[in-house]
Amino acid sequence: MHILVVHNRYSSAQPSGENKVVDQEVGLLRAAGHRVEVFERRSDEIGALSLPGKAAVPLLVPWNPAVRRELAARLRTERPDVVHIHNV
């Protein structure tokens, strides 16, 4: 089975149980013979944004046109059987 896992990785400065669960899940699925791809963003990327960019983050969390286009393109290219979304 071809699975696409979608996840926003929490800050590397703070340990995250969810990050660990996603990593373990991907590893277990691959070990079981599934083809697993990951579509991921990282909260660490926020630090590199300009001040206006940082101010826009709360508005872009529920609807980010750029990431939507990237994910749509990935779905068209990869054509996964299952999309597992952990968080946005």
Contact map, one row per residue, 1 for C-alpha under 8 A:
1110000000000000000000000000000001100000000000000000000000000000000000000000000111000000
1111000000000000000000000000000001111000000000000000000000000000000000000000000111000000
1111100000000000000000000000000001111000000000000000000000000000000000000000000111110000
0111110000000000000000000000000000011110000000000000000000000000000000000000000101110000
0011111000000000000000000100000000011111000000000000000000000000000000000000000000111100
0001111100000000000000000000000000000111000000000000000000000000000000000000000000111111
0000111110000000000001000000000000000111100000000000000000000000000000000000000000001111
0000011111000000000000000000000000000001111000000000000000000000000000000000000000000111
0000001111100000001000000000000000000001111000000000000000000000000000000000000000000000
0000000111110101001000000000000000000000011100000000000000000000000000000000000000000000
0000000011111111000000000000000000000000011100000000000000000000000000000000000000000000
0000000001111110000000000000000000000000000100000000000000000000000000000000000000000000
0000000000111110000000000000000000000000000000000000000000000000000000000000000000000000
0000000001111111000000000000000000000000000000000000000000000000000000000000000000000000
0000000000111111100000000000000000000000000000000000000000000000000000000000000000000000
0000000001100111111100000000000000000000000000000000000000000000000000000000000000000000
0000000000000011111110000000000000000000000000000000000000000000000000000000000000000000
0000000000000001111111000000000000000000000000000000000000000000000000000000000000000000
0000000011000001111111100000000000000000000000000000000000000000000000000000000000000000
0000000000000001111111110000000000000000000000000000000000000000000000000000000000000000
0000000000000000111111111000000000000000000000000000000000000000000000000000000000000000
0000001000000000011111111100000000000000000000000000000000000000000000000000000000000100
0000000000000000001111111110000000000000000000000000000000000000000000000000000000000000
0000000000000000000111111111000000000000000000000000000000000000000000000000000000000000
0000000000000000000011111111100000000000000000000000000000000000000000000000000000000000
0000100000000000000001111111110000010000000000000000000000000000000000000000000000000000
0000000000000000000000111111111000000000000000000000000000000000000000000000000000000000
0000000000000000000000011111111100000000000000000000000000000000000000000000000000000000
0000000000000000000000001111111111110000000000000000000000000000000000000000000000000000
0000000000000000000000000111111111110000000000000000000000000000000000000000000000000000
0000000000000000000000000011111111000000000000000000000000000000000000000000000000000000
0000000000000000000000000001111111000000000000000000000000000000000000000000000000000000
0000000000000000000000000000111111100000000000000000000000000000000000000000000000000000
1110000000000000000000000000111111110000000000000000000000000000000000000000000000000000
1110000000000000000000000000110011111000000000000000000000000000000000000000000000000000
0111100000000000000000000100110001111100000000000000000000000000000000000000000000000000
0111100000000000000000000000000000111110000000000000000000000000000000000000000000000000
0001111000000000000000000000000000011111000000000000000000000000000000000000000000000000
0001111000000000000000000000000000001111100000000000000000000000000000100000000000000000
0000111110000000000000000000000000000111110000000000000000000000000000000000000000000000
0000001110000000000000000000000000000011111010000000000000000000000000000000000000000000
0000000111100000000000000000000000000001111111000000000000000000000000000000000000000000
0000000111100000000000000000000000000000111111000000000000000000000000000000000000000000
0000000001110000000000000000000000000000011111110000000000000000000000000000000000000000
0000000000000000000000000000000000000000111111111000000000000000000000000000000000000000
0000000000000000000000000000000000000000011111111000010010000000000000000000000000000000
0000000000000000000000000000000000000000000111111000010000000000000000000000000000000000
0000000000000000000000000000000000000000000111111100000000000000000000000000000000000000
0000000000000000000000000000000000000000000011111111110000000000000000000000000000000000
0000000000000000000000000000000000000000000000011111110000000000000000000000000000000000
0000000000000000000000000000000000000000000000001111111000000000000000000000000000000000
0000000000000000000000000000000000000000000000001111111100000000000000000000000000000000
0000000000000000000000000000000000000000000000001111111110000000000000000000000000000000
0000000000000000000000000000000000000000000001101111111110000000000000000000000000000000
0000000000000000000000000000000000000000000000000011111111000000000000000000000000000000
0000000000000000000000000000000000000000000000000001111111110000000000000000000000000000
0000000000000000000000000000000000000000000001000000111111111000000000000000000000000000
0000000000000000000000000000000000000000000000000000001111111100000000000000000000000000
0000000000000000000000000000000000000000000000000000000111111110000000000000000000000000
0000000000000000000000000000000000000000000000000000000111111111000000000000000000000000
0000000000000000000000000000000000000000000000000000000011111111000000000000000000000001
0000000000000000000000000000000000000000000000000000000001111111000000000000000000000001
0000000000000000000000000000000000000000000000000000000000111111100100000000000000000000
0000000000000000000000000000000000000000000000000000000000011111111100000000000000000000
0000000000000000000000000000000000000000000000000000000000000011111110000000000000000000
0000000000000000000000000000000000000000000000000000000000000001111111000000000000000000
0000000000000000000000000000000000000000000000000000000000000001111111100000000000000000
0000000000000000000000000000000000000000000000000000000000000011111111110000000000000000
0000000000000000000000000000000000000000000000000000000000000000111111111000000000000000
0000000000000000000000000000000000000000000000000000000000000000011111111100000000000000
0000000000000000000000000000000000000010000000000000000000000000001111111110000000000000
0000000000000000000000000000000000000000000000000000000000000000000111111111000000000000
0000000000000000000000000000000000000000000000000000000000000000000011111111100000000000
0000000000000000000000000000000000000000000000000000000000000000000001111111111000000000
0000000000000000000000000000000000000000000000000000000000000000000000111111111100000000
0000000000000000000000000000000000000000000000000000000000000000000000011111111000000000
0000000000000000000000000000000000000000000000000000000000000000000000001111111000000000
0000000000000000000000000000000000000000000000000000000000000000000000000111111100000000
0000000000000000000000000000000000000000000000000000000000000000000000000111111110000000
1111000000000000000000000000000000000000000000000000000000000000000000000010011111100000
1110000000000000000000000000000000000000000000000000000000000000000000000000001111100000
1111000000000000000000000000000000000000000000000000000000000000000000000000000111110000
0011110000000000000000000000000000000000000000000000000000000000000000000000000111111000
0011110000000000000000000000000000000000000000000000000000000000000000000000000001111100
0000111000000000000000000000000000000000000000000000000000000000000000000000000000111111
0000111100000000000001000000000000000000000000000000000000000000000000000000000000011111
0000011100000000000000000000000000000000000000000000000000000000000000000000000000001111
0000011100000000000000000000000000000000000000000000000000001100000000000000000000001111
